């Protein structure tokens, strides 16, 4: 059974975005050479995709924790609520490349 503490590693993994951005800032400001515009764009696009996956995986663990640890007194979504939740998810999805 997935427990609440199973979320911690995924959450901490997502915090690496701050460290990764600091590495980019240092390379731009203090690196032995400034990255080319192409290198910088490739790096940022790669980071964007990497963290998209990390946050998707985090949310998957979160959903599993919630579904497996949901108290019995919390009722499941009605069909209408499920449709609204799905619509919100679709509206908040990142644009397709």
MMTF fields as JSON, N, C-alpha, C and O atoms, coordinates in Angstrom:
{
  "mmtfVersion": "1.0.0",
  "mmtfProducer": "UNKNOWN",
  "numBonds": 387,
  "numAtoms": 388,
  "numGroups": 97,
  "numChains": 1,
  "numModels": 1,
  "chainsPerModel": [1],
  "groupsPerChain": [97],
  "chainIdList": ["A"],
  "bondAtomList": [4, 2, 8, 6, 12, 10, 16, 14, 20, 18, 24, 22, 28, 26, 32, 30, 36, 34, 40, 38, 44, 42, 48, 46, 52, 50, 56, 54, 60, 58, 64, 62, 68, 66, 72, 70, 76, 74, 80, 78, 84, 82, 88, 86, 92, 90, 96, 94, 100, 98, 104, 102, 108, 106, 112, 110, 116, 114, 120, 118, 124, 122, 128, 126, 132, 130, 136, 134, 140, 138, 144, 142, 148, 146, 152, 150, 156, 154, 160, 158, 164, 162, 168, 166, 172, 170, 176, 174, 180, 178, 184, 182, 188, 186, 192, 190, 196, 194, 200, 198, 204, 202, 208, 206, 212, 210, 216, 214, 220, 218, 224, 222, 228, 226, 232, 230, 236, 234, 240, 238, 244, 242, 248, 246, 252, 250, 256, 254, 260, 258, 264, 262, 268, 266, 272, 270, 276, 274, 280, 278, 284, 282, 288, 286, 292, 290, 296, 294, 300, 298, 304, 302, 308, 306, 312, 310, 316, 314, 320, 318, 324, 322, 328, 326, 332, 330, 336, 334, 340, 338, 344, 342, 348, 346, 352, 350, 356, 354, 360, 358, 364, 362, 368, 366, 372, 370, 376, 374, 380, 378, 384, 382],
  "bondOrderList": [1, 1, 1, 1, 1, 1, 1, 1, 1, 1, 1, 1, 1, 1, 1, 1, 1, 1, 1, 1, 1, 1, 1, 1, 1, 1, 1, 1, 1, 1, 1, 1, 1, 1, 1, 1, 1, 1, 1, 1, 1, 1, 1, 1, 1, 1, 1, 1, 1, 1, 1, 1, 1, 1, 1, 1, 1, 1, 1, 1, 1, 1, 1, 1, 1, 1, 1, 1, 1, 1, 1, 1, 1, 1, 1, 1, 1, 1, 1, 1, 1, 1, 1, 1, 1, 1, 1, 1, 1, 1, 1, 1, 1, 1, 1, 1],
  "groupList": [{"groupName": "UNK", "atomNameList": ["N", "CA", "C", "O"], "elementList": ["N", "C", "C", "O"], "formalChargeList": [0, 0, 0, 0], "bondAtomList": [1, 0, 2, 1, 3, 2], "bondOrderList": [1, 1, 2], "singleLetterCode": "X", "chemCompType": "L-PEPTIDE LINKING"}],
  "groupTypeList": [0, 0, 0, 0, 0, 0, 0, 0, 0, 0, 0, 0, 0, 0, 0, 0, 0, 0, 0, 0, 0, 0, 0, 0, 0, 0, 0, 0, 0, 0, 0, 0, 0, 0, 0, 0, 0, 0, 0, 0, 0, 0, 0, 0, 0, 0, 0, 0, 0, 0, 0, 0, 0, 0, 0, 0, 0, 0, 0, 0, 0, 0, 0, 0, 0, 0, 0, 0, 0, 0, 0, 0, 0, 0, 0, 0, 0, 0, 0, 0, 0, 0, 0, 0, 0, 0, 0, 0, 0, 0, 0, 0, 0, 0, 0, 0, 0],
  "groupIdList": [1, 2, 3, 4, 5, 6, 7, 8, 9, 10, 11, 12, 13, 14, 15, 16, 17, 18, 19, 20, 21, 22, 23, 24, 25, 26, 27, 28, 29, 30, 31, 32, 33, 34, 35, 36, 37, 38, 39, 40, 41, 42, 43, 44, 45, 46, 47, 48, 49, 50, 51, 52, 53, 54, 55, 56, 57, 58, 59, 60, 61, 62, 63, 64, 65, 66, 67, 68, 69, 70, 71, 72, 73, 74, 75, 76, 77, 78, 79, 80, 81, 82, 83, 84, 85, 86, 87, 88, 89, 90, 91, 92, 93, 94, 95, 96, 97],
  "secStructList": [7, 7, 7, 4, 4, 4, 2, 2, 2, 2, 2, 2, 2, 2, 6, 2, 2, 2, 2, 2, 2, 2, 2, 2, 2, 2, 2, 2, 2, 2, 1, 1, 1, 7, 7, 7, 2, 2, 2, 2, 2, 2, 2, 2, 2, 2, 2, 2, 2, 2, 2, 2, 2, 2, 2, 2, 2, 2, 2, 2, 2, 2, 2, 2, 2, 2, 2, 2, 1, 7, 7, 6, 6, 1, 7, 7, 7, 7, 2, 2, 2, 2, 2, 2, 2, 2, 2, 2, 2, 2, 2, 2, 1, 7, 7, 7, 7],
  "xCoordList": [0.845, 0.0, 0.887, 1.864, 0.544, 1.289, 0.877, -0.309, 1.861, 1.633, 1.999, 2.665, 1.561, 1.828, 3.319, 3.733, 4.135, 5.571, 6.211, 7.356, 5.495, 6.014, 6.075, 6.748, 5.38, 5.412, 6.736, 7.172, 7.367, 8.543, 9.652, 10.144, 10.075, 11.151, 10.797, 11.644, 9.551, 9.135, 9.101, 9.483, 8.649, 8.62, 10.046, 10.338, 10.928, 12.314, 12.994, 13.806, 12.666, 13.244, 12.843, 13.644, 11.629, 11.171, 11.859, 11.965, 12.325, 13.045, 14.376, 14.953, 14.87, 16.14, 16.086, 17.13, 14.9, 14.788, 15.526, 16.126, 15.483, 16.175, 17.691, 18.374, 18.213, 19.653, 20.062, 21.114, 19.222, 19.54, 19.551, 20.415, 18.6, 18.58, 19.799, 20.355, 20.208, 21.407, 22.636, 23.492, 22.731, 23.836, 23.825, 24.875, 22.649, 22.527, 22.951, 23.707, 22.471, 22.834, 24.342, 24.926, 24.972, 26.423, 27.174, 28.156, 26.707, 27.382, 27.267, 28.222, 26.113, 25.917, 26.756, 27.397, 26.749, 27.434, 28.889, 29.692, 29.261, 30.618, 31.335, 32.46, 30.735, 31.359, 32.589, 32.778, 33.424, 34.622, 34.257, 34.997, 33.114, 32.616, 31.093, 30.437, 30.572, 29.118, 28.52, 29.042, 27.429, 26.821, 26.262, 25.848, 26.266, 25.663, 24.15, 23.605, 23.5, 22.041, 21.419, 20.442, 21.98, 21.471, 21.658, 20.746, 22.821, 23.063, 22.09, 21.541, 21.889, 20.994, 19.557, 18.872, 19.102, 17.733, 17.57, 16.557, 18.551, 18.472, 18.439, 17.691, 19.248, 19.274, 17.925, 17.391, 17.374, 16.094, 14.949, 14.068, 14.962, 13.908, 14.025, 13.012, 15.253, 15.452, 14.992, 14.358, 15.317, 14.877, 13.357, 12.756, 12.744, 11.278, 10.658, 9.724, 11.159, 10.612, 10.892, 10.012, 12.114, 12.488, 11.571, 11.08, 11.337, 10.497, 9.023, 8.246, 8.624, 7.249, 7.039, 6.024, 8.006, 7.91, 7.971, 7.21, 8.869, 8.995, 7.697, 7.252, 7.087, 5.834, 4.691, 3.812, 4.674, 3.661, 3.809, 2.818, 5.053, 5.299, 4.922, 4.35, 5.241, 4.861, 3.346, 2.829, 2.635, 1.184, 0.6, -0.409, 1.224, 0.769, 0.887, -0.028, 2.016, 2.189, 1.161, 0.564, 0.956, -0.03, -1.425, -2.119, -1.826, -3.145, -3.268, -4.315, -2.194, -2.213, -2.337, -3.097, -1.591, -1.672, -3.085, -3.647, -3.644, -5.002, -6.015, -6.866, -5.933, -6.943, -6.819, -7.832, -5.607, -5.437, -5.584, -5.724, -5.555, -5.644, -6.863, -6.947, -7.795, -9.006, -9.9, -10.25, -10.255, -11.166, -12.507, -12.94, -13.147, -14.419, -15.519, -16.464, -15.39, -16.46, -16.393, -17.317, -15.325, -15.25, -15.843, -15.356, -16.878, -17.561, -16.76, -16.051, -16.864, -16.187, -16.864, -17.988, -16.179, -16.74, -18.007, -18.113, -18.956, -20.105, -19.628, -18.526, -20.437, -20.076, -19.829, -18.876, -20.682, -20.535, -19.237, -18.532, -18.917, -17.675, -16.449, -15.459, -16.517, -15.409, -15.208, -14.073, -16.304, -16.202, -15.594, -14.762, -16.008, -15.432, -13.947, -13.154, -13.568, -12.147, -11.341, -10.24, -11.889, -11.207, -11.05, -9.998, -12.086, -12.035, -10.977, -10.237, -10.903, -9.872, -8.481, -7.582, -8.314, -7.015, -6.635, -5.489, -7.589, -7.319, -7.006, -6.126, -7.713, -7.475, -6.117, -5.537, -5.595, -4.322, -3.152, -2.008, -3.428, -2.349, -1.443, -1.906, -0.139, 0.775, 0.459, -0.062, 0.768, 0.477, 1.296, 2.425, 0.726, 1.432, 2.546, 2.415, 3.637, 4.782, 4.633, 5.499],
  "yCoordList": [-1.181, 0.0, 1.241, 1.319, 2.185, 3.434, 4.323, 4.531, 4.831, 5.68, 7.118, 7.395, 8.014, 9.427, 9.713, 10.553, 9.019, 9.282, 8.835, 9.192, 8.067, 7.688, 8.886, 8.832, 9.952, 11.163, 11.918, 12.588, 11.812, 12.634, 12.523, 13.557, 11.309, 11.247, 11.946, 12.601, 11.803, 12.454, 13.969, 14.695, 14.436, 15.887, 16.438, 17.464, 15.737, 16.201, 16.178, 17.052, 15.182, 15.096, 16.306, 16.806, 16.767, 17.94, 19.222, 20.171, 19.265, 20.451, 20.634, 21.721, 19.58, 19.697, 20.733, 21.17, 21.128, 22.152, 23.422, 24.108, 23.73, 24.929, 24.773, 25.708, 23.602, 23.343, 23.366, 23.901, 22.78, 22.744, 24.153, 24.476, 24.979, 26.361, 27.141, 27.963, 26.882, 27.543, 27.17, 28.018, 25.918, 25.487, 26.268, 26.703, 26.443, 27.212, 28.659, 29.223, 29.264, 30.653, 30.811, 31.772, 29.863, 29.93, 29.818, 30.525, 28.926, 28.766, 30.04, 30.439, 30.668, 31.9, 33.034, 33.781, 33.16, 34.292, 34.068, 34.989, 32.868, 32.627, 31.484, 31.158, 30.874, 29.726, 30.145, 31.322, 29.162, 29.457, 30.009, 30.802, 29.582, 30.163, 30.265, 29.439, 31.27, 31.439, 30.455, 30.304, 29.781, 28.836, 29.582, 30.738, 28.889, 29.483, 29.543, 28.881, 30.315, 30.404, 29.026, 28.659, 28.269, 26.928, 25.999, 25.246, 26.042, 25.213, 25.573, 24.697, 26.857, 27.322, 26.884, 26.41, 27.036, 26.625, 25.108, 24.65, 24.327, 22.87, 22.467, 21.567, 23.13, 22.834, 23.127, 22.301, 24.293, 24.678, 23.785, 23.425, 23.433, 22.546, 21.158, 20.538, 20.672, 19.387, 19.422, 18.484, 20.518, 20.656, 20.703, 20.108, 21.404, 21.502, 20.127, 19.8, 19.306, 17.966, 17.08, 16.349, 17.143, 16.34, 16.628, 15.703, 17.908, 18.239, 18.014, 17.812, 18.044, 17.64, 16.195, 15.863, 15.332, 13.918, 13.75, 12.966, 14.478, 14.345, 14.733, 14.05, 15.844, 16.266, 15.322, 15.116, 14.741, 13.734, 12.523, 12.0, 12.079, 10.941, 11.265, 10.429, 12.47, 12.909, 12.882, 12.38, 13.414, 13.453, 12.047, 11.786, 11.145, 9.757, 9.121, 8.432, 9.355, 8.844, 9.488, 8.811, 10.783, 11.508, 10.894, 10.626, 10.674, 10.092, 8.707, 8.358, 7.924, 6.584, 6.668, 5.914, 7.584, 7.758, 8.161, 7.624, 9.099, 9.568, 8.439, 8.231, 7.716, 6.684, 5.517, 4.934, 5.169, 4.017, 4.377, 3.488, 5.634, 6.049, 6.919, 7.589, 6.908, 7.711, 7.104, 5.926, 7.901, 7.382, 6.983, 7.558, 6.009, 5.515, 6.573, 6.502, 7.556, 8.551, 9.59, 10.39, 9.591, 10.504, 9.777, 8.723, 10.343, 9.683, 9.854, 10.848, 8.911, 9.056, 10.152, 10.557, 10.618, 11.625, 11.107, 9.928, 11.999, 11.671, 11.734, 12.21, 11.266, 11.308, 12.741, 13.011, 13.661, 15.069, 15.651, 16.38, 15.341, 15.834, 15.267, 15.971, 14.004, 13.379, 14.052, 14.269, 14.383, 15.06, 16.456, 16.869, 17.187, 18.52, 18.415, 19.237, 17.412, 17.225, 16.909, 17.428, 16.063, 15.727, 16.96, 17.159, 17.788, 19.013, 19.975, 20.585, 20.114, 20.978, 20.469, 21.249, 19.145, 18.547, 18.819, 19.165, 18.663, 18.928, 20.399, 20.723, 21.284, 22.713, 23.138, 24.108, 22.421, 22.763, 22.005, 22.207, 21.134, 20.353, 21.281, 22.268, 20.961, 21.792, 21.651, 20.621, 22.673, 22.605, 21.501, 21.231, 20.869, 19.83, 20.478, 21.609, 19.747, 20.294, 20.051, 20.441],
  "zCoordList": [0.0, 0.0, 0.0, 0.745, -0.825, -0.893, 0.274, 0.529, 0.964, 2.136, 1.812, 0.815, 2.655, 2.459, 2.354, 1.554, 3.159, 3.122, 1.803, 1.527, 0.992, -0.327, -1.276, -2.305, -0.934, -1.749, -1.607, -2.544, -0.453, -0.168, -1.212, -1.664, -1.623, -2.617, -3.93, -4.539, -4.359, -5.602, -5.458, -6.376, -4.321, -4.074, -4.051, -4.665, -3.331, -3.227, -4.596, -4.901, -5.418, -6.752, -7.594, -8.383, -7.43, -8.18, -7.728, -8.505, -6.494, -6.009, -6.733, -6.697, -7.392, -8.113, -9.225, -9.71, -9.632, -10.666, -10.225, -11.053, -8.949, -8.437, -8.583, -9.001, -8.242, -8.389, -9.859, -10.211, -10.714, -12.137, -12.737, -13.553, -12.335, -12.825, -12.329, -13.058, -11.096, -10.567, -11.398, -11.647, -11.826, -12.688, -14.003, -14.476, -14.587, -15.837, -15.59, -16.381, -14.503, -14.189, -14.034, -14.535, -13.337, -13.126, -14.445, -14.673, -15.312, -16.595, -17.427, -18.095, -17.385, -18.155, -17.571, -18.309, -16.247, -15.618, -15.298, -15.444, -14.863, -14.368, -15.068, -14.691, -16.057, -16.725, -17.51, -17.819, -17.828, -18.613, -19.979, -20.562, -20.477, -21.726, -21.62, -20.986, -22.239, -22.235, -23.231, -24.335, -22.857, -23.808, -25.021, -24.932, -26.142, -27.333, -27.134, -26.25, -27.936, -27.842, -28.087, -27.434, -29.023, -29.318, -28.116, -27.776, -27.473, -26.285, -25.166, -24.497, -24.977, -23.921, -24.193, -23.286, -25.417, -25.762, -25.609, -25.079, -26.064, -25.922, -24.456, -24.072, -23.637, -22.206, -21.576, -20.836, -21.862, -21.262, -21.745, -20.964, -23.021, -23.529, -22.892, -22.567, -22.715, -22.06, -20.611, -20.129, -19.916, -18.525, -18.447, -17.552, -19.373, -19.375, -19.51, -18.778, -20.437, -20.63, -19.424, -18.968, -18.909, -17.749, -16.569, -15.923, -16.283, -15.138, -15.417, -14.484, -16.672, -17.007, -16.581, -15.969, -16.906, -16.523, -15.017, -14.449, -14.363, -12.906, -12.206, -11.284, -12.654, -12.019, -12.35, -11.513, -13.547, -13.877, -12.958, -12.448, -12.749, -11.87, -10.424, -9.725, -9.986, -8.641, -8.496, -7.498, -9.475, -9.386, -9.402, -8.747, -10.142, -10.159, -8.773, -8.323, -8.099, -6.732, -5.812, -4.975, -5.963, -5.147, -5.323, -4.342, -6.575, -6.825, -6.191, -5.646, -6.267, -5.679, -4.157, -3.549, -3.549, -2.091, -1.687, -0.732, -2.415, -2.09, -2.269, -1.405, -3.372, -3.623, -2.646, -2.259, -2.242, -1.356, 0.115, 0.955, 0.432, 1.831, 2.093, 3.122, 1.173, 1.298, 2.375, 2.313, 3.338, 4.374, 3.761, 2.762, 4.361, 3.849, 3.857, 3.071, 4.754, 4.84, 3.722, 3.572, 2.942, 1.798, 0.602, 0.191, 0.063, -1.04, -2.336, -2.492, -3.253, -4.548, -5.37, -5.074, -6.39, -7.284, -7.941, -8.276, -8.117, -8.956, -10.411, -10.681, -11.326, -12.744, -13.185, -13.916, -12.747, -13.111, -12.54, -13.238, -11.292, -10.675, -11.388, -11.587, -11.766, -12.49, -13.845, -14.268, -14.526, -15.822, -15.657, -16.466, -14.608, -14.352, -14.034, -14.493, -13.253, -12.914, -14.173, -14.356, -15.034, -16.284, -17.164, -17.771, -17.238, -18.042, -17.497, -18.268, -16.158, -15.549, -15.896, -16.21, -15.837, -16.155, -17.602, -17.891, -18.509, -19.929, -20.17, -20.967, -19.493, -19.665, -19.128, -19.617, -18.118, -17.516, -18.106, -17.697, -19.065, -19.691, -20.488, -21.058, -20.528, -21.316, -22.791, -23.218, -23.574, -25.011, -25.668, -25.261, -26.68, -27.422, -28.238, -28.704, -28.4, -29.151, -30.601, -31.385]
}
